[in-house]
Amino acid sequence: MELTLAITGASGAIYAYRTLLRLIAHKEVERVNLIMSDAACIVARVELGVDLREGGDAKAINDWLGLDANSKRVRVHRIKNLAAPPASGSHLQAGMIIAPCSMGTLGAIASGAGYNLIHRAADVTLKEGRKLIIVPREAPYNQIHLENMLRLSNAGARIIPASPSFYHRPNTIDELVDHLVFRILDQFGLGKAQASRWGQESGGGGQQE
Ligand SMILES: Cc1cc2nc3c(=O)[nH]c(=O)nc-3n(C[C@H](O)[C@H](O)[C@H](O)COP(=O)(O)O)c2cc1C
């Protein structure tokens, strides 16, 4: 399986980091196309103290993920490179995740007037009828944000807000974040088999989230 992960400049760089870790932990995920906005690199520096260089640098990304320096599992594409594989519908892949997704990127995709590789790849994912998972983060949402989310949902995107749940009683931030990451990966059939699911190990009464 191949898919694209885009990281934008919304708060929640840890969602991107742990999604990447979980994706590369799956043998069936042969390739992750990674696209980072410049703002994403700023937020990663602020929130995680990591310097990924502007636009993401392959070596810095491999170091960050604990991969060999020459690993090709994660292929970094420059956000200005509109000729990169995810920009074309003829390039086959399972879909795309945008986590976290800023309101700026959300609006550009919802308007259909995208201008960078993240916008283009998302547009292509929708037009090809592939899975587009958007993890928006802002508080509070204004009417424009909400309308853009509805527009994208109507166009086929799946909106998974960066609003973690607590019913699985997380003890750490990583556990809190990972539960949302599993919900993202579930969309591609990659959710951890033993992920805490209501009605299973929690012993719940069959209620759904
Ligand atoms: C530390 C930090 C946190 C931010 N958090 C958010 C956020 O949660 N949601 C959002 O929409 N924008 C947030 N922003 C603003 C975006 O980074 C900004 O709008 C940027 O232009 C988005 O560009 P991009 O969509 O190309 O990444 C944040 C910026 C910084 C520096």
PDBQT file of the ligand as one rigid body, heavy atoms in Angstrom, charges set to zero:
ROOT
HETATM    1  C1  LIG A 301       2.215  27.489  16.842  1.00  0.00    +0.000 C 
HETATM    2  C2  LIG A 301       1.142  27.689  15.808  1.00  0.00    +0.000 A 
HETATM    3  C3  LIG A 301      -0.074  27.050  15.966  1.00  0.00    +0.000 A 
HETATM    4  C4  LIG A 301      -1.089  27.203  15.011  1.00  0.00    +0.000 A 
HETATM    5  N1  LIG A 301      -2.266  26.538  15.186  1.00  0.00    +0.000 NA
HETATM    6  C5  LIG A 301      -3.200  26.598  14.219  1.00  0.00    +0.000 A 
HETATM    7  C6  LIG A 301      -4.377  25.794  14.343  1.00  0.00    +0.000 A 
HETATM    8  O1  LIG A 301      -4.580  25.051  15.295  1.00  0.00    +0.000 OA
HETATM    9  N2  LIG A 301      -5.272  25.840  13.314  1.00  0.00    +0.000 N 
HETATM   10  C7  LIG A 301      -5.078  26.632  12.196  1.00  0.00    +0.000 A 
HETATM   11  O2  LIG A 301      -5.927  26.609  11.302  1.00  0.00    +0.000 OA
HETATM   12  N3  LIG A 301      -3.972  27.414  12.086  1.00  0.00    +0.000 NA
HETATM   13  C8  LIG A 301      -3.019  27.414  13.059  1.00  0.00    +0.000 A 
HETATM   14  N4  LIG A 301      -1.884  28.155  12.938  1.00  0.00    +0.000 N 
HETATM   15  C9  LIG A 301      -1.778  29.096  11.788  1.00  0.00    +0.000 C 
HETATM   16  C10 LIG A 301      -1.313  28.390  10.513  1.00  0.00    +0.000 C 
HETATM   17  O3  LIG A 301      -0.034  27.841  10.691  1.00  0.00    +0.000 OA
HETATM   18  C11 LIG A 301      -1.319  29.407   9.371  1.00  0.00    +0.000 C 
HETATM   19  O4  LIG A 301      -2.648  29.802   9.060  1.00  0.00    +0.000 OA
HETATM   20  C12 LIG A 301      -0.628  28.912   8.128  1.00  0.00    +0.000 C 
HETATM   21  O5  LIG A 301      -0.679  29.915   7.126  1.00  0.00    +0.000 OA
HETATM   22  C13 LIG A 301      -1.258  27.652   7.594  1.00  0.00    +0.000 C 
HETATM   23  O6  LIG A 301      -0.567  27.305   6.398  1.00  0.00    +0.000 OA
HETATM   24  P1  LIG A 301      -0.643  25.835   5.808  1.00  0.00    +0.000 P 
HETATM   25  O7  LIG A 301      -2.091  25.489   5.698  1.00  0.00    +0.000 OA
HETATM   26  O8  LIG A 301       0.020  25.970   4.465  1.00  0.00    +0.000 OA
HETATM   27  O9  LIG A 301       0.115  24.945   6.717  1.00  0.00    +0.000 OA
HETATM   28  C14 LIG A 301      -0.869  28.026  13.883  1.00  0.00    +0.000 A 
HETATM   29  C15 LIG A 301       0.370  28.665  13.729  1.00  0.00    +0.000 A 
HETATM   30  C16 LIG A 301       1.349  28.508  14.678  1.00  0.00    +0.000 A 
HETATM   31  C17 LIG A 301       2.689  29.182  14.480  1.00  0.00    +0.000 C 
ENDROOT
TORSDOF 0
